[in-house]
């Protein structure tokens, strides 16, 4: 699980080759104020099935948007592909919206575990080791290649381009737009740190822990 580079929506230059019969004009600067919107991709990569699942947010890159990606996968694809699974293992970077330091991320994970009735185990890569995360070289490079040279004039173009990513290994990618406002600066609920049900591993508890569903 990881977040990908944000993309501005509008007449902005993107590296790569584009075959067209007409001249393409783009802005000479990538100012956020000139954009019609923003696309914030979050991805999940299934190592076993060689499939990528991308959700494209349109608001802010937050822990909420990262968990929305996981929730969408869980109820749309995961429950169908793995109906008898009792737990889910996520390999994540140590920073970004799914940072190991964010208690808001842990709170949202716990809420999702309670909601789905499935244990969620987190294994964060230590700082400066994210290059070993499979999603970084099995999914994201192919998504970037599929988007080369395209002018992202709308969020639908982003969705279609990223969903068309493929590889000789048989990679399949599904992309979905989640048009939802995710507010920044959210704080954890009062008392969560003292009463949280997150179970930390004995070995490297800072980066390895479980959100166990609470019933009743």
N, C-alpha and C positions, 0 to 999 in steps of 0.2 A: 504494500500500500504506500502511495506517495502522491504528492502534488506535482504537477508539471508547470512549466513556464506559462505565465499569464500572456494572453494575446489581446491586443487592442482591436476593436471593431471599427472599421473605417478604411479610408484610402491610405493605407500605410504599406511601405515597401517591405517585402520579405524576400530573403535570399533564395536562389534557386532558378530553375528554368520554367517558363510558362509559354506554351504554344498558343498563339492567338493571331487573328487576322487584323486586329486593330491596335492602335497605340494605347498603352496603359499609362495613365497619369496618377501619380501618388504624391503624398505630402513629402516635403524634404526634411521634416523633423517628426519624430515620434512623440509629440506632446500629448499627454493624457487628456488635456482640455480639448483637443481636436477630435477625440474619439467619440463614436456614437454609443459605445458601450465597452464592456470588457468580458473576455471569456476566461474562466478560471478552471482548468481541468484537474480533476482528481482521478487517480487510477487504482484499480485492483488488478493484479495479475495472478491467474490460476496456474501454478507451476505444473500441475498434473495434466490438465486439459489443454494447456498452451493457449489460453484465452485471456483477452484483456477486456476490462469493463471500465469505461470512462463516464464520469458525470461531469458536466460542464456548468459551473455556477456562473451567475451574472452579477454578483454583488461583491462580497469580500472573501478573502482566503482566511477562514477561521476554523477552529476546532469543530464548530457546528457543521460547516460545509464538508469537512472530512468525514464526520460521522454520518452525514446524509448520504455520502457515497457508499459507505458500508451498509447503511440501512436499505438503500435502494437495491444493492446487490443481494442482500440477504432475502428480501421478500420477492424479488423479481426472478432471480436466477438461482441463487444458492439453495433455496427451499425445494426447487425442482431437481437440480442436479445432485444434491446431497440431502435427500429427504430424511435420512436416518442419522445424520451427523448430530452429535451431542456437544461439540465444541468447534471453535474456529481459531486457527493460529494466524496471526498477522505479523509479518516482518515489516518494520517501519524504520524510517530514519529517526535520528535523535532530535531533530529540530523541525521547524516549520509548524504548520497547523496541527500536526500530530506529534508534537514534542513530548518527550518523556517527562519534561518538567511541568507541563501544564495540568493543573488539577481540574480545570474545566473539561479537558479532554477525557480525563479519567471519570469525571462525573457523567458525561454524556455516554461513555462506553458502558458504565454501570447501568444507566437507564436503558440502553439498547439490550444489554444482557437480560435485564429483568423483563423487558417487553417481549423478547423473542424466546426466552426460556433456554437459551444456549450460552454456554460458557465462552468467553472471548479471552484468548491468551495473547498477550503482547510480548514481542521480542524486538527491542529497539537495537539498531546498530549503533555502536559507540561513535562519538564524534570523529569525523574524517575517514570513516569506513563505509559510507553510504554507497560507494561504487560497487560494493559486493552485493548490494540488494539486487535480486534477479530482475526486478521491474526496470532497473536503470539500463540494462543492456538487452533485455528480451522483449520489451514493449515500447518504451519511450523513443528509442532511436527510429523505429519503424513508423511511429506516429509522426515524428518530426519530418521524416522523408516524404510521407504522404502529403504533408502540408507545404512542401517547398514550392516557392514561386506563386502561391495563391494569394489573392487579395481578399482578406476577410471582410467583406462588405456587410455581412450579417452573421448572426449567431448560427443560423441554419447551415451556412457554408462551412463553418468550423465543425459543426456536428457531423456533416456528411464527409468531410475530408478526413477527420480523425477516425470515423467509423470504417473508412475504406482502407485503413492501414493493414498490411499483410506482410508475410515473409515466406521464404522458401521452406521454412520449418513447419508451415501449416498454421501459423498464427491467425486467429480470428479476433476481431475487435468489435465491441458494441459500444455505441456512444449515446448518451442521453442528456438533454438539457434540463437542469433544475432551476427554474426561474423563481428564485426565492430570495428575500432580503435577509442576509446574515449580518447581524449587528456586531461591531467590534467592541472590545472593552468589557465583555460580559464577565461577571464574577461568579465564583462557585457559591452554591447555596450555603447559608449560615450553618455551621456545624458539620459540614460534609467532611472536612479533613479529620475531625476527631471521631466521626462515626462511620466513615466509609468502609465498605465491604470488600474493597480491593485487597487481594491476597498477594503479597510480594514474595518472590522466590528467595530462598536462602542464598543462592549464588547470584551475585550481581543484581540485587533487588531494585537498584536504581533503574535498570533497563528491562527487567523481566518481571511480569506480574500478570495476574488473572482477574477478570471481572466475572464473578460467579453470580448467576441469577438468584435473586432473593424472592421466594414465593411466600404468599400469604400476607 
